[in-house]
Amino acid sequence: MKIIILGAGQVGASVAENLVSEANDITLVDTSADYLAELRERLEVRTVCGNAASPSVLREAGAEDADLLIAVTQSDQTNLCACRIAKTLFNLPTRIARLRSTDYVDHPELLDDTNFAVDFSICPEQIVTDHIKRLIAFPEALQVLDFADGVVSLIGVRAFEGGPLVGHPLKALRFHLPNVEVRIAAIYRNGEPIIPEGDTVIVPGDEVFCLAATVHIRQVMRELRRTDKPMRRIMIAGGGNIGFRLSRSIENDYHVKIIEVDKHRADMLATQLGRSLVLRGDTTDEKLLENEGIDETDLFVALTNDEEDNIMSASLAKRMGARRTLALINRKSYVDLVQGGPIDIAISPANTSIGSLLAHVRRGDVVAVHSLRRGAAEALEIIAHGKPKDSKVVGRRIEEIPLPKGASIGAIVRDERRGGDGKVIRRMVIIPHHDTLIESGDHVIVFCTHKNLVNKVEKLFQVSFTFL
């Protein structure tokens, strides 16, 4: 696939890194020659330096025969203008735009073909906000992901000494939870993946990914670690886009304090937020944190634009008594370095939001793509299509499907329909066994321990050209 990516910042670079390994022809466009030079050294990509909304620059980037345009510059206006030009002048088939302002999202008619011609829009800031909200709801989790409109959840937790299942083989899970269907999708021990089998024993410190119906997920988590008490007091460091969105979305359910160093931004937050307490000050000010009761804070969330400040303030908050800390960190090398120490959870904005983009790029009917373990692994929700003669998965038992080593089918969501009008009565969550049959229309959740397996899984689910 020939893909043009506009913007070589954190999001654009992350998209390029994920797609270039899958034999795509990638061209990156940015106004910064330094950014582009750095990416050329790391990735096999073509680069064009210039304004992403310029017709001549888009032509130089290959818009005349490109398959996909991904506009992820920092400017909403540039992204929208580029999509319109790509459609009008080059008839580029698929156009995706990053939109940070809710004004455009609130008026979807502006994005149709008669206006800005945006096929799909994403807002990384909102995606990160939603991700943090799920972590607040599940304070024991390292990662919380939804599939099939929230029917199925994938939870990543760190196994804790004293958990009922810790020190026991996985096959004991069915005795601990006799009425709950659950699948341990993967285990990472000292950073290395372990393929889960019945005799695999979970040890303290293991990073365990569990798939189950969302209604059962808390029961599953209790098997691996102690249940933390619910969050009540939350302190947010940084009142930028993400800090503001998070405060506004949780302030009615939690006691929220938000710290912002800039006076004008703090004044804006005070007028726009309802119940949140806005504090003006430095997020690394030890005296400020002490005065505001950091030792009674359930969660400290560092969301400033400076990742060094986020690391320092979250580490300081933990040392001063905050029960749990979370920091927003752009550099993946930093994420792996700090998570698990004084910082309980480190979030990379680019890796967190990349799945929304990849779902529109993947082959086959891919509904959702979630990046796991800071981009090392992926979980996909794919709809199975076709008949047994056209498909390598439909009409076949799990044991007959030639999945690559390191990929496993963790769950299936199947619609039960009424006979006459075909209306969906309920959505069944099936944790498959070796003899489970895949049916056409099934939503299949596939876990890949390494992102290099994704391309093989996608091809496996593609129907042959004879299928109509």
C-alpha positions as CSV (number, residue, x, y, z in Angstrom):
1,M,0.0,0.0,0.0
2,K,1.3,3.5,-0.9
3,I,0.8,5.8,2.2
4,I,1.5,9.5,2.7
5,I,1.9,10.6,6.3
6,L,1.6,14.3,6.9
7,G,3.4,15.3,10.1
8,A,6.6,13.8,11.5
9,G,5.9,14.4,15.2
10,Q,5.3,11.7,17.8
11,V,2.1,10.4,16.2
12,G,3.3,10.6,12.6
13,A,6.6,8.9,13.5
14,S,4.8,6.2,15.5
15,V,2.5,5.5,12.5
16,A,5.4,5.3,10.1
17,E,7.3,2.9,12.4
18,N,4.3,0.6,12.7
19,L,3.5,0.5,9.0
20,V,7.0,0.5,7.4
21,S,7.7,-3.0,8.7
22,E,4.7,-4.4,6.8
23,A,6.1,-3.7,3.3
24,N,4.2,-0.5,2.8
25,D,5.5,2.3,0.7
26,I,5.7,5.3,3.1
27,T,6.3,8.9,2.4
28,L,6.6,11.4,5.3
29,V,5.9,15.1,4.9
30,D,6.9,17.8,7.4
31,T,8.2,21.3,7.6
32,S,11.1,20.2,9.8
33,A,14.1,18.9,7.8
34,D,15.7,17.8,11.1
35,Y,12.7,15.6,12.0
36,L,12.7,14.0,8.6
37,A,16.5,13.4,8.5
38,E,16.2,11.6,11.9
39,L,13.4,9.4,10.7
40,R,15.3,8.6,7.5
41,E,18.2,7.2,9.5
42,R,15.9,4.9,11.5
43,L,13.2,3.9,8.9
44,E,13.1,3.0,5.3
45,V,10.9,5.9,4.3
46,R,10.8,8.6,1.6
47,T,10.6,12.2,2.9
48,V,9.4,15.5,1.5
49,C,10.1,18.8,3.3
50,G,7.3,21.4,2.9
51,N,3.8,22.6,3.8
52,A,1.5,19.6,4.0
53,A,-1.4,21.6,2.7
54,S,0.4,22.7,-0.4
55,P,-0.8,21.0,-3.7
56,S,2.8,21.0,-5.1
57,V,4.1,19.3,-1.9
58,L,1.3,16.6,-2.0
59,R,2.1,16.0,-5.7
60,E,5.8,15.6,-4.9
61,A,4.9,13.2,-2.1
62,G,3.0,11.0,-4.7
63,A,-0.6,11.9,-4.0
64,E,-1.5,11.1,-7.6
65,D,-1.2,7.4,-7.1
66,A,-1.3,7.0,-3.3
67,D,-3.8,4.7,-1.6
68,L,-4.0,6.4,1.8
69,L,-3.4,9.9,3.3
70,I,-2.9,10.2,7.0
71,A,-2.8,13.9,8.1
72,V,-1.5,14.1,11.7
73,T,0.2,17.5,11.9
74,Q,-0.3,19.6,15.0
75,S,-2.7,21.9,13.0
76,D,-6.3,20.9,12.5
77,Q,-6.6,23.4,9.7
78,T,-3.6,22.0,7.8
79,N,-5.0,18.4,8.2
80,L,-8.4,19.4,6.9
81,C,-7.1,21.4,4.1
82,A,-4.8,18.6,3.0
83,C,-7.7,16.1,2.9
84,R,-9.8,18.5,0.8
85,I,-6.9,19.0,-1.7
86,A,-6.1,15.3,-1.8
87,K,-9.7,14.5,-2.7
88,T,-10.3,17.4,-5.2
89,L,-7.0,17.5,-7.1
90,F,-5.8,13.9,-6.8
91,N,-8.9,11.8,-6.0
92,L,-6.9,10.1,-3.3
93,P,-9.1,7.1,-2.1
94,T,-8.9,7.3,1.7
95,R,-8.1,10.3,3.9
96,I,-7.6,10.2,7.7
97,A,-7.3,13.4,9.7
98,R,-6.1,14.1,13.3
99,L,-8.5,16.7,14.9
100,R,-7.6,18.1,18.3
101,S,-10.6,20.5,18.5
102,T,-14.0,19.2,19.5
103,D,-15.6,21.9,17.3
104,Y,-15.1,19.8,14.1
105,V,-16.0,16.5,15.8
106,D,-19.3,18.1,17.1
107,H,-20.2,19.0,13.5
108,P,-19.6,15.8,11.4
109,E,-21.3,17.3,8.4
110,L,-18.2,19.4,7.9
111,L,-16.1,16.3,7.3
112,D,-18.2,14.8,4.5
113,D,-17.1,14.7,0.8
114,T,-18.8,18.0,0.0
115,N,-16.8,19.8,2.6
116,F,-13.4,18.7,4.0
117,A,-13.6,15.2,2.6
118,V,-12.3,13.4,5.7
119,D,-13.1,9.6,5.7
120,F,-12.0,9.0,9.3
121,S,-11.0,11.4,12.1
122,I,-9.1,10.7,15.2
123,C,-8.3,12.7,18.3
124,P,-5.3,11.3,20.1
125,E,-5.9,13.5,23.2
126,Q,-9.4,12.1,23.7
127,I,-8.1,8.5,23.1
128,V,-5.5,9.0,25.8
129,T,-8.1,10.6,28.1
130,D,-10.5,7.6,27.7
131,H,-7.5,5.2,28.4
132,I,-6.7,6.9,31.6
133,K,-10.4,6.9,32.7
134,R,-10.4,3.1,32.3
135,L,-7.3,2.8,34.4
136,I,-9.0,4.9,37.1
137,A,-12.0,2.5,37.0
138,F,-9.6,-0.5,37.4
139,P,-6.8,0.8,39.7
140,E,-5.1,-2.6,39.8
141,A,-4.6,-2.8,36.0
142,L,-1.6,-1.8,33.8
143,Q,-3.8,-1.7,30.7
144,V,-7.5,-1.9,30.0
145,L,-8.8,-2.4,26.5
146,D,-12.4,-2.9,25.1
147,F,-13.5,-5.0,22.2
148,A,-16.9,-5.5,20.5
149,D,-18.4,-2.3,21.8
150,G,-17.3,-3.1,25.3
151,V,-18.7,-6.6,25.5
152,V,-15.2,-8.1,26.0
153,S,-12.2,-6.6,27.9
154,L,-8.5,-7.3,27.8
155,I,-6.8,-6.5,31.1
156,G,-3.1,-6.4,31.7
157,V,-2.1,-6.9,35.4
158,R,1.1,-7.6,37.3
159,A,0.8,-10.8,39.3
160,F,1.2,-10.0,43.0
161,E,2.5,-12.2,45.8
162,G,-0.5,-13.7,47.6
163,G,-2.9,-13.7,44.6
164,P,-5.0,-16.9,44.6
165,L,-3.7,-18.1,41.3
166,V,-0.1,-17.0,41.8
167,G,2.2,-20.0,42.2
168,H,-0.4,-22.4,40.6
169,P,-0.7,-23.7,37.1
170,L,-3.2,-22.0,34.7
171,K,-5.4,-25.1,34.6
172,A,-6.4,-24.4,38.2
173,L,-8.2,-21.3,37.0
174,R,-11.3,-23.3,36.1
175,F,-11.5,-24.5,39.7
176,H,-11.1,-21.0,41.1
177,L,-13.7,-19.5,38.7
178,P,-16.0,-22.4,37.8
179,N,-18.7,-20.2,36.4
180,V,-16.5,-17.7,34.5
181,E,-15.0,-18.2,31.0
182,V,-11.6,-16.6,30.9
183,R,-8.5,-16.8,28.6
184,I,-5.0,-15.9,29.7
185,A,-3.9,-14.5,26.3
186,A,-0.2,-13.9,27.2
187,I,2.3,-13.8,30.0
188,Y,5.4,-11.6,30.0
189,R,8.2,-12.6,32.4
190,N,11.2,-10.3,32.6
191,G,10.0,-8.6,29.4
192,E,10.0,-11.9,27.4
193,P,6.7,-13.5,26.2
194,I,5.7,-16.9,27.5
195,I,3.0,-18.9,25.6
196,P,0.4,-19.8,28.2
197,E,-0.4,-23.5,28.6
198,G,-2.3,-25.5,31.2
199,D,0.8,-26.3,33.2
200,T,2.3,-22.8,33.1
201,V,2.8,-21.4,36.6
202,I,2.3,-17.7,37.3
203,V,5.0,-16.2,39.5
204,P,5.0,-12.8,41.2
205,G,6.0,-10.0,38.9
206,D,4.6,-11.6,35.7
207,E,2.7,-9.3,33.4
208,V,-0.5,-11.2,32.6
209,F,-3.0,-10.3,29.9
210,C,-6.5,-11.8,30.5
211,L,-9.5,-11.8,28.2
212,A,-13.1,-12.2,29.5
213,A,-16.5,-10.8,29.2
214,T,-16.5,-7.4,30.7
215,V,-19.0,-8.3,33.4
216,H,-16.5,-10.9,34.8
217,I,-13.3,-9.0,34.5
218,R,-13.1,-7.9,38.1
219,Q,-13.4,-11.5,39.3
220,V,-10.6,-12.5,37.1
221,M,-8.3,-9.7,38.3
222,R,-8.9,-10.8,42.0
223,E,-7.2,-14.2,41.1
224,L,-4.0,-12.5,40.2
225,R,-3.6,-9.7,42.8
226,R,-5.1,-8.0,45.8
227,T,-8.0,-5.7,44.9
228,D,-7.1,-2.1,45.4
229,K,-9.6,0.2,47.1
230,P,-11.5,2.4,44.7
231,M,-10.0,5.8,43.7
232,R,-11.4,8.9,45.3
233,R,-8.8,11.6,45.4
234,I,-7.1,12.4,42.1
235,M,-4.4,15.0,41.5
236,I,-3.6,16.0,37.9
237,A,-0.3,17.8,37.1
238,G,-0.7,19.8,33.9
239,G,-3.8,21.6,32.5
240,G,-3.2,21.1,28.8
241,N,-5.6,19.4,26.4
242,I,-5.4,16.0,28.1
243,G,-5.4,17.3,31.7
244,F,-8.4,19.5,30.9
245,R,-10.4,16.8,29.2
246,L,-9.6,14.3,32.0
247,S,-10.6,16.8,34.8
248,R,-13.9,17.7,33.0
249,S,-14.9,14.1,32.5
250,I,-14.2,12.8,36.0
251,E,-14.8,15.8,38.3
252,N,-18.4,14.7,39.1
253,D,-17.3,11.3,40.3
254,Y,-14.0,12.0,42.1
255,H,-12.3,14.7,44.2
256,V,-10.1,16.3,41.6
257,K,-7.2,18.8,42.0
258,I,-5.4,20.1,38.9
259,I,-2.1,22.0,39.0
260,E,-1.1,24.4,36.2
261,V,1.9,26.6,36.1
262,D,0.7,29.1,33.4
263,K,-1.5,31.9,34.9
264,H,-3.7,32.4,31.8
265,R,-4.2,28.7,31.4
266,A,-5.0,28.3,35.1
267,D,-7.6,31.1,34.8
268,M,-9.2,29.4,31.8
269,L,-9.4,26.1,33.7
270,A,-11.0,27.7,36.7
271,T,-13.8,29.2,34.5
272,Q,-14.3,26.0,32.3
273,L,-14.2,23.4,35.1
274,G,-17.0,22.9,37.5
275,R,-16.1,21.0,40.7
276,S,-12.3,20.6,40.1
277,L,-10.0,22.6,42.3
278,V,-7.5,24.5,40.1
279,L,-4.1,25.3,41.6
280,R,-1.5,27.5,40.1
281,G,2.0,26.3,40.7
282,D,5.0,24.0,39.7
283,T,4.1,20.3,39.6
284,T,7.5,19.5,41.1
285,D,7.1,21.9,44.0
286,E,7.5,19.6,47.1
287,K,5.9,22.2,49.4
288,L,2.8,22.6,47.2
289,L,2.3,18.8,47.0
290,E,2.6,18.5,50.7
291,N,0.2,21.4,51.4
292,E,-2.4,19.8,49.0
293,G,-2.4,16.4,50.7
294,I,-0.3,14.3,48.4
295,D,0.0,11.7,51.1
296,E,-3.8,11.2,50.9
297,T,-4.0,11.1,47.1
298,D,-5.1,7.9,45.5
299,L,-3.8,8.7,42.0
300,F,-1.3,11.3,40.8
301,V,-1.5,11.8,37.1
302,A,1.4,13.8,35.4
303,L,0.2,15.1,32.1
304,T,2.3,18.2,31.3
305,N,4.0,18.7,27.9
306,D,7.4,18.1,29.5
307,E,8.1,14.4,30.0
308,E,11.1,15.1,32.3
309,D,8.8,17.1,34.6
310,N,6.2,14.3,34.4
311,I,8.8,11.7,35.5
312,M,10.1,14.0,38.3
313,S,6.7,15.0,39.6
314,A,5.3,11.5,39.6
315,S,8.4,10.1,41.3
316,L,8.2,12.8,43.9
317,A,4.5,12.2,44.5
318,K,5.1,8.5,45.0
319,R,7.9,9.2,47.5
320,M,5.6,11.6,49.4
321,G,2.9,9.0,49.8
322,A,0.6,9.0,46.7
323,R,-0.9,5.5,46.4
324,R,-0.5,5.2,42.7
325,T,1.2,7.3,40.0
326,L,0.8,7.7,36.2
327,A,3.0,9.7,33.9
328,L,2.6,10.7,30.2
329,I,5.9,10.0,28.5
330,N,6.7,10.4,24.7
331,R,9.9,8.5,24.4
332,K,9.4,4.7,24.3
333,S,12.9,4.2,25.9
334,Y,11.9,6.2,28.9
335,V,8.6,4.3,29.2
336,D,10.3,1.0,29.6
337,L,12.9,2.5,31.9
338,V,10.6,4.1,34.5
339,Q,7.4,1.9,34.6
340,G,7.3,-0.4,37.6
341,G,9.5,1.8,39.8
342,P,8.2,4.9,41.5
343,I,5.9,5.4,38.5
344,D,3.3,2.6,38.4
345,I,2.1,3.3,34.9
346,A,3.8,5.1,32.0
347,I,1.7,6.0,29.0
348,S,3.0,6.8,25.5
349,P,0.4,9.0,23.8
350,A,1.5,7.8,20.4
351,N,1.3,4.1,21.2
352,T,-2.0,4.6,23.0
353,S,-3.7,6.3,20.1
354,I,-2.0,4.3,17.2
355,G,-4.7,1.6,17.3
356,S,-7.4,3.9,16.0
357,L,-5.3,4.7,13.0
358,L,-4.2,1.2,12.3
359,A,-7.7,-0.2,12.3
360,H,-8.3,1.9,9.1
361,V,-5.1,0.7,7.5
362,R,-5.2,-3.0,8.2
363,R,-6.3,-5.5,5.5
364,G,-9.5,-7.4,5.9
365,D,-12.4,-6.3,8.1
366,V,-10.4,-5.2,11.1
367,V,-12.6,-3.4,13.6
368,A,-10.1,-2.5,16.3
369,V,-6.3,-2.7,16.8
370,H,-4.8,-2.1,20.3
371,S,-1.1,-1.7,20.9
372,L,0.1,-3.6,23.9
373,R,3.2,-3.4,26.1
374,R,4.3,0.0,24.6
375,G,3.9,-1.2,21.1
376,A,5.7,-4.6,21.3
377,A,2.5,-6.6,20.9
378,E,-1.0,-6.1,19.4
379,A,-4.5,-7.3,19.9
380,L,-6.9,-7.2,16.9
381,E,-10.6,-7.6,16.6
382,I,-11.4,-9.0,13.1
383,I,-14.7,-10.0,11.6
384,A,-14.6,-13.4,9.9
385,H,-16.3,-13.4,6.5
386,G,-17.0,-15.9,3.7
387,K,-17.8,-19.5,3.4
388,P,-15.5,-22.5,4.1
389,K,-14.4,-22.7,0.4
390,D,-13.4,-19.0,0.4
391,S,-11.9,-18.6,3.9
392,K,-9.1,-20.1,5.9
393,V,-10.9,-19.6,9.1
394,V,-14.7,-19.8,8.6
395,G,-16.2,-23.2,9.1
396,R,-12.9,-24.4,10.7
397,R,-12.1,-25.5,14.2
398,I,-9.5,-23.5,16.1
399,E,-7.0,-26.4,15.9
400,E,-7.3,-26.4,12.1
401,I,-6.5,-22.7,11.7
402,P,-2.8,-22.2,10.7
403,L,-2.1,-19.3,13.1
404,P,1.5,-18.2,13.2
405,K,3.5,-19.1,16.4
406,G,2.9,-16.4,18.9
407,A,-0.6,-15.6,17.8
408,S,-3.7,-17.0,19.5
409,I,-7.5,-16.6,19.4
410,G,-8.6,-15.4,22.8
411,A,-12.3,-14.7,22.4
412,I,-15.1,-14.8,19.9
413,V,-18.2,-12.5,20.0
414,R,-21.1,-14.0,18.1
415,D,-24.4,-12.3,17.4
416,E,-27.5,-14.3,18.1
417,R,-30.2,-13.2,15.7
418,R,-34.0,-13.5,15.6
419,G,-35.2,-15.6,12.8
420,G,-37.7,-13.3,10.9
421,D,-36.1,-9.9,10.8
422,G,-32.6,-10.9,11.6
423,K,-32.4,-8.5,14.6
424,V,-29.6,-9.2,17.1
425,I,-31.1,-10.6,20.3
426,R,-27.9,-10.8,22.3
427,R,-24.1,-10.9,21.9
428,M,-22.5,-14.0,23.1
429,V,-18.9,-14.1,24.4
430,I,-17.2,-17.4,23.6
431,I,-13.9,-18.3,25.1
432,P,-12.8,-20.8,22.4
433,H,-11.4,-24.3,22.9
434,H,-9.5,-26.3,20.3
435,D,-12.7,-27.7,18.7
436,T,-14.6,-24.3,18.6
437,L,-15.9,-23.6,15.1
438,I,-15.5,-20.1,13.6
439,E,-18.7,-18.8,11.9
440,S,-19.1,-16.1,9.3
441,G,-19.8,-12.8,11.1
442,D,-17.9,-13.7,14.2
443,H,-15.9,-11.0,15.9
444,V,-12.6,-12.8,16.6
445,I,-10.1,-11.3,19.1
446,V,-6.6,-12.3,18.2
447,F,-3.6,-11.7,20.5
448,C,-0.1,-11.3,18.8
449,T,2.9,-11.4,21.1
450,H,4.9,-9.5,18.6
451,K,3.6,-6.9,16.1
452,N,5.5,-8.6,13.2
453,L,2.8,-11.3,13.4
454,V,0.0,-9.0,12.5
455,N,0.5,-9.0,8.8
456,K,0.3,-12.9,8.7
457,V,-2.9,-12.8,10.8
458,E,-4.6,-10.3,8.5
459,K,-3.8,-12.3,5.4
460,L,-5.2,-15.4,7.2
461,F,-8.6,-13.7,7.6
462,Q,-8.8,-12.4,4.1
463,V,-11.4,-14.1,1.8
464,S,-10.4,-15.3,-1.6
465,F,-11.3,-13.4,-4.8
466,T,-14.1,-15.9,-5.5
467,F,-16.1,-14.6,-2.5
468,L,-18.8,-12.1,-3.4
